[in-house]
Amino acid sequence: MKCMHTSTVLTEGHEGTKSTLHMYRAIVTCTWGDRGAAASDQEGKVWSCPSILLPRVVDTLGAGDTFNAGMIHSLYRGCPTEQALKFACELAGAKCGMESFEGLKEFGGHLHVNH
């Protein structure tokens, strides 16, 4: 899976969004389930990432929270936005392929920070 730098509807029609993101050092994410997710960083770059293709969807309950946890975890570890988005999509996808959250305990160890 590869994230792409893109320009999407994420920033269209929102005057001042880029300056607000920069002022608060915010990262904005939008998730679209099986269509993947996008993130805009402090510089206004927009990244999109596809969802994980699963052989079988088992349980989607908590997938959005899992995505957010993946973003927070990777950004805290110093990952750039693009890599954090990729990890969050992978983590949320893994969650959808299993019942509950127990199988995700091992997944956090797969994050490798690339600066």
MODELLER restraints for C-alpha pairs under 7 A, 6 or more apart:
rsr = mdl.restraints
at = mdl.atoms
rsr.add(forms.Gaussian(group=physical.xy_distance, feature=features.Distance(at['CA:2:A'], at['CA:49:A']), mean=6.52, stdev=0.5))
rsr.add(forms.Gaussian(group=physical.xy_distance, feature=features.Distance(at['CA:3:A'], at['CA:47:A']), mean=6.41, stdev=0.5))
rsr.add(forms.Gaussian(group=physical.xy_distance, feature=features.Distance(at['CA:3:A'], at['CA:48:A']), mean=5.48, stdev=0.5))
rsr.add(forms.Gaussian(group=physical.xy_distance, feature=features.Distance(at['CA:3:A'], at['CA:49:A']), mean=4.35, stdev=0.5))
rsr.add(forms.Gaussian(group=physical.xy_distance, feature=features.Distance(at['CA:3:A'], at['CA:82:A']), mean=6.46, stdev=0.5))
rsr.add(forms.Gaussian(group=physical.xy_distance, feature=features.Distance(at['CA:3:A'], at['CA:86:A']), mean=6.38, stdev=0.5))
rsr.add(forms.Gaussian(group=physical.xy_distance, feature=features.Distance(at['CA:4:A'], at['CA:47:A']), mean=5.44, stdev=0.5))
rsr.add(forms.Gaussian(group=physical.xy_distance, feature=features.Distance(at['CA:4:A'], at['CA:48:A']), mean=5.35, stdev=0.5))
rsr.add(forms.Gaussian(group=physical.xy_distance, feature=features.Distance(at['CA:4:A'], at['CA:49:A']), mean=6.45, stdev=0.5))
rsr.add(forms.Gaussian(group=physical.xy_distance, feature=features.Distance(at['CA:5:A'], at['CA:46:A']), mean=5.77, stdev=0.5))
rsr.add(forms.Gaussian(group=physical.xy_distance, feature=features.Distance(at['CA:5:A'], at['CA:47:A']), mean=4.49, stdev=0.5))
rsr.add(forms.Gaussian(group=physical.xy_distance, feature=features.Distance(at['CA:5:A'], at['CA:48:A']), mean=6.51, stdev=0.5))
rsr.add(forms.Gaussian(group=physical.xy_distance, feature=features.Distance(at['CA:6:A'], at['CA:46:A']), mean=5.47, stdev=0.5))
rsr.add(forms.Gaussian(group=physical.xy_distance, feature=features.Distance(at['CA:6:A'], at['CA:47:A']), mean=5.61, stdev=0.5))
rsr.add(forms.Gaussian(group=physical.xy_distance, feature=features.Distance(at['CA:6:A'], at['CA:48:A']), mean=6.58, stdev=0.5))
rsr.add(forms.Gaussian(group=physical.xy_distance, feature=features.Distance(at['CA:7:A'], at['CA:46:A']), mean=5.87, stdev=0.5))
rsr.add(forms.Gaussian(group=physical.xy_distance, feature=features.Distance(at['CA:18:A'], at['CA:44:A']), mean=5.39, stdev=0.5))
rsr.add(forms.Gaussian(group=physical.xy_distance, feature=features.Distance(at['CA:21:A'], at['CA:27:A']), mean=6.69, stdev=0.5))
rsr.add(forms.Gaussian(group=physical.xy_distance, feature=features.Distance(at['CA:21:A'], at['CA:42:A']), mean=5.07, stdev=0.5))
rsr.add(forms.Gaussian(group=physical.xy_distance, feature=features.Distance(at['CA:22:A'], at['CA:42:A']), mean=4.59, stdev=0.5))
rsr.add(forms.Gaussian(group=physical.xy_distance, feature=features.Distance(at['CA:22:A'], at['CA:43:A']), mean=6.35, stdev=0.5))
rsr.add(forms.Gaussian(group=physical.xy_distance, feature=features.Distance(at['CA:25:A'], at['CA:42:A']), mean=5.43, stdev=0.5))
rsr.add(forms.Gaussian(group=physical.xy_distance, feature=features.Distance(at['CA:26:A'], at['CA:41:A']), mean=6.80, stdev=0.5))
rsr.add(forms.Gaussian(group=physical.xy_distance, feature=features.Distance(at['CA:26:A'], at['CA:42:A']), mean=5.90, stdev=0.5))
rsr.add(forms.Gaussian(group=physical.xy_distance, feature=features.Distance(at['CA:27:A'], at['CA:39:A']), mean=6.70, stdev=0.5))
rsr.add(forms.Gaussian(group=physical.xy_distance, feature=features.Distance(at['CA:27:A'], at['CA:40:A']), mean=5.65, stdev=0.5))
rsr.add(forms.Gaussian(group=physical.xy_distance, feature=features.Distance(at['CA:27:A'], at['CA:41:A']), mean=4.72, stdev=0.5))
rsr.add(forms.Gaussian(group=physical.xy_distance, feature=features.Distance(at['CA:27:A'], at['CA:42:A']), mean=6.19, stdev=0.5))
rsr.add(forms.Gaussian(group=physical.xy_distance, feature=features.Distance(at['CA:28:A'], at['CA:39:A']), mean=5.44, stdev=0.5))
rsr.add(forms.Gaussian(group=physical.xy_distance, feature=features.Distance(at['CA:28:A'], at['CA:40:A']), mean=5.23, stdev=0.5))
rsr.add(forms.Gaussian(group=physical.xy_distance, feature=features.Distance(at['CA:28:A'], at['CA:41:A']), mean=6.77, stdev=0.5))
rsr.add(forms.Gaussian(group=physical.xy_distance, feature=features.Distance(at['CA:29:A'], at['CA:38:A']), mean=5.60, stdev=0.5))
rsr.add(forms.Gaussian(group=physical.xy_distance, feature=features.Distance(at['CA:29:A'], at['CA:39:A']), mean=4.25, stdev=0.5))
rsr.add(forms.Gaussian(group=physical.xy_distance, feature=features.Distance(at['CA:29:A'], at['CA:40:A']), mean=6.54, stdev=0.5))
rsr.add(forms.Gaussian(group=physical.xy_distance, feature=features.Distance(at['CA:30:A'], at['CA:37:A']), mean=5.56, stdev=0.5))
rsr.add(forms.Gaussian(group=physical.xy_distance, feature=features.Distance(at['CA:30:A'], at['CA:38:A']), mean=5.29, stdev=0.5))
rsr.add(forms.Gaussian(group=physical.xy_distance, feature=features.Distance(at['CA:30:A'], at['CA:39:A']), mean=6.41, stdev=0.5))
rsr.add(forms.Gaussian(group=physical.xy_distance, feature=features.Distance(at['CA:31:A'], at['CA:37:A']), mean=4.23, stdev=0.5))
rsr.add(forms.Gaussian(group=physical.xy_distance, feature=features.Distance(at['CA:31:A'], at['CA:38:A']), mean=6.52, stdev=0.5))
rsr.add(forms.Gaussian(group=physical.xy_distance, feature=features.Distance(at['CA:34:A'], at['CA:51:A']), mean=5.51, stdev=0.5))
rsr.add(forms.Gaussian(group=physical.xy_distance, feature=features.Distance(at['CA:35:A'], at['CA:50:A']), mean=6.15, stdev=0.5))
rsr.add(forms.Gaussian(group=physical.xy_distance, feature=features.Distance(at['CA:35:A'], at['CA:51:A']), mean=5.84, stdev=0.5))
rsr.add(forms.Gaussian(group=physical.xy_distance, feature=features.Distance(at['CA:36:A'], at['CA:49:A']), mean=5.58, stdev=0.5))
rsr.add(forms.Gaussian(group=physical.xy_distance, feature=features.Distance(at['CA:36:A'], at['CA:50:A']), mean=4.16, stdev=0.5))
rsr.add(forms.Gaussian(group=physical.xy_distance, feature=features.Distance(at['CA:36:A'], at['CA:51:A']), mean=4.08, stdev=0.5))
rsr.add(forms.Gaussian(group=physical.xy_distance, feature=features.Distance(at['CA:36:A'], at['CA:89:A']), mean=6.93, stdev=0.5))
rsr.add(forms.Gaussian(group=physical.xy_distance, feature=features.Distance(at['CA:37:A'], at['CA:48:A']), mean=5.76, stdev=0.5))
rsr.add(forms.Gaussian(group=physical.xy_distance, feature=features.Distance(at['CA:37:A'], at['CA:49:A']), mean=5.46, stdev=0.5))
rsr.add(forms.Gaussian(group=physical.xy_distance, feature=features.Distance(at['CA:37:A'], at['CA:50:A']), mean=6.56, stdev=0.5))
rsr.add(forms.Gaussian(group=physical.xy_distance, feature=features.Distance(at['CA:38:A'], at['CA:46:A']), mean=6.89, stdev=0.5))
rsr.add(forms.Gaussian(group=physical.xy_distance, feature=features.Distance(at['CA:38:A'], at['CA:47:A']), mean=5.37, stdev=0.5))
rsr.add(forms.Gaussian(group=physical.xy_distance, feature=features.Distance(at['CA:38:A'], at['CA:48:A']), mean=4.12, stdev=0.5))
rsr.add(forms.Gaussian(group=physical.xy_distance, feature=features.Distance(at['CA:38:A'], at['CA:49:A']), mean=6.16, stdev=0.5))
rsr.add(forms.Gaussian(group=physical.xy_distance, feature=features.Distance(at['CA:39:A'], at['CA:46:A']), mean=5.60, stdev=0.5))
rsr.add(forms.Gaussian(group=physical.xy_distance, feature=features.Distance(at['CA:39:A'], at['CA:47:A']), mean=5.21, stdev=0.5))
rsr.add(forms.Gaussian(group=physical.xy_distance, feature=features.Distance(at['CA:39:A'], at['CA:48:A']), mean=6.50, stdev=0.5))
rsr.add(forms.Gaussian(group=physical.xy_distance, feature=features.Distance(at['CA:39:A'], at['CA:85:A']), mean=6.88, stdev=0.5))
rsr.add(forms.Gaussian(group=physical.xy_distance, feature=features.Distance(at['CA:40:A'], at['CA:46:A']), mean=4.27, stdev=0.5))
rsr.add(forms.Gaussian(group=physical.xy_distance, feature=features.Distance(at['CA:40:A'], at['CA:47:A']), mean=6.29, stdev=0.5))
rsr.add(forms.Gaussian(group=physical.xy_distance, feature=features.Distance(at['CA:41:A'], at['CA:81:A']), mean=6.51, stdev=0.5))
rsr.add(forms.Gaussian(group=physical.xy_distance, feature=features.Distance(at['CA:47:A'], at['CA:82:A']), mean=6.25, stdev=0.5))
rsr.add(forms.Gaussian(group=physical.xy_distance, feature=features.Distance(at['CA:49:A'], at['CA:85:A']), mean=6.95, stdev=0.5))
rsr.add(forms.Gaussian(group=physical.xy_distance, feature=features.Distance(at['CA:49:A'], at['CA:86:A']), mean=6.29, stdev=0.5))
rsr.add(forms.Gaussian(group=physical.xy_distance, feature=features.Distance(at['CA:51:A'], at['CA:89:A']), mean=5.98, stdev=0.5))
rsr.add(forms.Gaussian(group=physical.xy_distance, feature=features.Distance(at['CA:51:A'], at['CA:93:A']), mean=6.65, stdev=0.5))
rsr.add(forms.Gaussian(group=physical.xy_distance, feature=features.Distance(at['CA:52:A'], at['CA:89:A']), mean=6.99, stdev=0.5))
rsr.add(forms.Gaussian(group=physical.xy_distance, feature=features.Distance(at['CA:52:A'], at['CA:90:A']), mean=6.20, stdev=0.5))
rsr.add(forms.Gaussian(group=physical.xy_distance, feature=features.Distance(at['CA:52:A'], at['CA:93:A']), mean=5.22, stdev=0.5))
rsr.add(forms.Gaussian(group=physical.xy_distance, feature=features.Distance(at['CA:54:A'], at['CA:97:A']), mean=6.64, stdev=0.5))
rsr.add(forms.Gaussian(group=physical.xy_distance, feature=features.Distance(at['CA:56:A'], at['CA:97:A']), mean=6.44, stdev=0.5))
rsr.add(forms.Gaussian(group=physical.xy_distance, feature=features.Distance(at['CA:57:A'], at['CA:96:A']), mean=5.61, stdev=0.5))
rsr.add(forms.Gaussian(group=physical.xy_distance, feature=features.Distance(at['CA:57:A'], at['CA:97:A']), mean=5.09, stdev=0.5))
rsr.add(forms.Gaussian(group=physical.xy_distance, feature=features.Distance(at['CA:58:A'], at['CA:96:A']), mean=5.76, stdev=0.5))
rsr.add(forms.Gaussian(group=physical.xy_distance, feature=features.Distance(at['CA:58:A'], at['CA:97:A']), mean=5.03, stdev=0.5))
rsr.add(forms.Gaussian(group=physical.xy_distance, feature=features.Distance(at['CA:58:A'], at['CA:98:A']), mean=5.42, stdev=0.5))
rsr.add(forms.Gaussian(group=physical.xy_distance, feature=features.Distance(at['CA:58:A'], at['CA:99:A']), mean=6.18, stdev=0.5))
rsr.add(forms.Gaussian(group=physical.xy_distance, feature=features.Distance(at['CA:59:A'], at['CA:96:A']), mean=4.97, stdev=0.5))
rsr.add(forms.Gaussian(group=physical.xy_distance, feature=features.Distance(at['CA:59:A'], at['CA:97:A']), mean=6.52, stdev=0.5))
rsr.add(forms.Gaussian(group=physical.xy_distance, feature=features.Distance(at['CA:59:A'], at['CA:98:A']), mean=6.07, stdev=0.5))
rsr.add(forms.Gaussian(group=physical.xy_distance, feature=features.Distance(at['CA:59:A'], at['CA:99:A']), mean=5.51, stdev=0.5))
rsr.add(forms.Gaussian(group=physical.xy_distance, feature=features.Distance(at['CA:60:A'], at['CA:96:A']), mean=4.74, stdev=0.5))
rsr.add(forms.Gaussian(group=physical.xy_distance, feature=features.Distance(at['CA:63:A'], at['CA:92:A']), mean=5.10, stdev=0.5))
rsr.add(forms.Gaussian(group=physical.xy_distance, feature=features.Distance(at['CA:63:A'], at['CA:95:A']), mean=6.18, stdev=0.5))
rsr.add(forms.Gaussian(group=physical.xy_distance, feature=features.Distance(at['CA:63:A'], at['CA:96:A']), mean=6.46, stdev=0.5))
rsr.add(forms.Gaussian(group=physical.xy_distance, feature=features.Distance(at['CA:64:A'], at['CA:92:A']), mean=6.95, stdev=0.5))
rsr.add(forms.Gaussian(group=physical.xy_distance, feature=features.Distance(at['CA:66:A'], at['CA:91:A']), mean=6.74, stdev=0.5))
rsr.add(forms.Gaussian(group=physical.xy_distance, feature=features.Distance(at['CA:66:A'], at['CA:92:A']), mean=5.35, stdev=0.5))
rsr.add(forms.Gaussian(group=physical.xy_distance, feature=features.Distance(at['CA:67:A'], at['CA:88:A']), mean=4.71, stdev=0.5))
rsr.add(forms.Gaussian(group=physical.xy_distance, feature=features.Distance(at['CA:67:A'], at['CA:89:A']), mean=6.21, stdev=0.5))
rsr.add(forms.Gaussian(group=physical.xy_distance, feature=features.Distance(at['CA:67:A'], at['CA:91:A']), mean=6.45, stdev=0.5))
rsr.add(forms.Gaussian(group=physical.xy_distance, feature=features.Distance(at['CA:67:A'], at['CA:92:A']), mean=4.94, stdev=0.5))
rsr.add(forms.Gaussian(group=physical.xy_distance, feature=features.Distance(at['CA:68:A'], at['CA:88:A']), mean=6.93, stdev=0.5))
rsr.add(forms.Gaussian(group=physical.xy_distance, feature=features.Distance(at['CA:70:A'], at['CA:87:A']), mean=6.30, stdev=0.5))
rsr.add(forms.Gaussian(group=physical.xy_distance, feature=features.Distance(at['CA:70:A'], at['CA:88:A']), mean=4.25, stdev=0.5))
rsr.add(forms.Gaussian(group=physical.xy_distance, feature=features.Distance(at['CA:70:A'], at['CA:91:A']), mean=6.34, stdev=0.5))
rsr.add(forms.Gaussian(group=physical.xy_distance, feature=features.Distance(at['CA:71:A'], at['CA:84:A']), mean=5.29, stdev=0.5))
rsr.add(forms.Gaussian(group=physical.xy_distance, feature=features.Distance(at['CA:71:A'], at['CA:85:A']), mean=6.25, stdev=0.5))
rsr.add(forms.Gaussian(group=physical.xy_distance, feature=features.Distance(at['CA:71:A'], at['CA:88:A']), mean=5.23, stdev=0.5))
rsr.add(forms.Gaussian(group=physical.xy_distance, feature=features.Distance(at['CA:74:A'], at['CA:84:A']), mean=5.15, stdev=0.5))
rsr.add(forms.Gaussian(group=physical.xy_distance, feature=features.Distance(at['CA:75:A'], at['CA:84:A']), mean=6.07, stdev=0.5))
rsr.add(forms.Gaussian(group=physical.xy_distance, feature=features.Distance(at['CA:78:A'], at['CA:113:A']), mean=6.89, stdev=0.5))
rsr.add(forms.Gaussian(group=physical.xy_distance, feature=features.Distance(at['CA:79:A'], at['CA:113:A']), mean=5.40, stdev=0.5))
rsr.add(forms.Gaussian(group=physical.xy_distance, feature=features.Distance(at['CA:79:A'], at['CA:114:A']), mean=6.53, stdev=0.5))
rsr.add(forms.Gaussian(group=physical.xy_distance, feature=features.Distance(at['CA:79:A'], at['CA:115:A']), mean=6.67, stdev=0.5))
rsr.add(forms.Gaussian(group=physical.xy_distance, feature=features.Distance(at['CA:80:A'], at['CA:115:A']), mean=6.63, stdev=0.5))
rsr.add(forms.Gaussian(group=physical.xy_distance, feature=features.Distance(at['CA:95:A'], at['CA:101:A']), mean=6.65, stdev=0.5))
rsr.add(forms.Gaussian(group=physical.xy_distance, feature=features.Distance(at['CA:95:A'], at['CA:104:A']), mean=6.89, stdev=0.5))
